[in-house]
Amino acid sequence: MTMHENTRDHQLERATVSNDLKELWILHKSPSMNVRRAVAKNINIDSKIANNLALDPVLNVSYIASKNPKCELKRDFCDTIITACVDCLKDERDLICTGCEKITNASLTF
């Protein structure tokens, strides 16, 4: 990858729109939760990527991955742990959580 391709913005863009499974495989291992979450939403991933992400230690990633139609791994998530942030479907490329209506209008429990 070139320097430009290593930027977070570029990775988010590729994670969202790519249909290249090799590229998506690399991106699904990103240290950035938002990049992994964008991959989890991408309809072009395969079941192996979806299943891996469904086991991600970050709930924001694993929950969204489990909702991807390619995910074969069925997981039950307790409703009490699914916060507005976890269930958020905003595009990670434009995600600004500060001042989010969902956060200010929801009672978040941690």
Secondary structure, DSSP 8 states (H G I E B T S, - for coil): --TGGGSHHHHHHHHHH---HHHHHHHTT-S-HHHHHHHHH-TT--HHHHHHHHT-SSHHHHHHHHHSTT--------GGG--HHHH----GGG---TT-HHHHHS----
